[in-house]
């Protein structure tokens, strides 16, 4: 399994579950620093994106996934799962993404060091 591409030295990582419990094609919803986050396993690569559409603060994580894009279920804005970039209207502002890695069978999510 692969982790997402970030400079790991800039992050502090925290375990949040067993990799075996998140098979390809599945997603989890977790809280990171009191913010909702959706974590997805796409073909053995993990992505974590804020579960908030920047257009109207609606839930993003329940949207359809098309390649490496997630589509907001409310108004159809698309976001890049790798970068959080808003790709289509009505969203114009990126959303947060987080690095995810697997260590010894555990999934870890990264928070920027302060």
Buried (B, 14 or more C-beta within 10 A) or exposed (E): BEBBEBEEEEBEBEEBBEBEEBEEEEBBEBEBEEEBBBBBBBEEBBBBBBBBBBBEEBBBBBBEBEEBBBBBBBBBBBBBBBBBBBBBEBBEEBBBBBBBBBEEEBBBBBBEEE
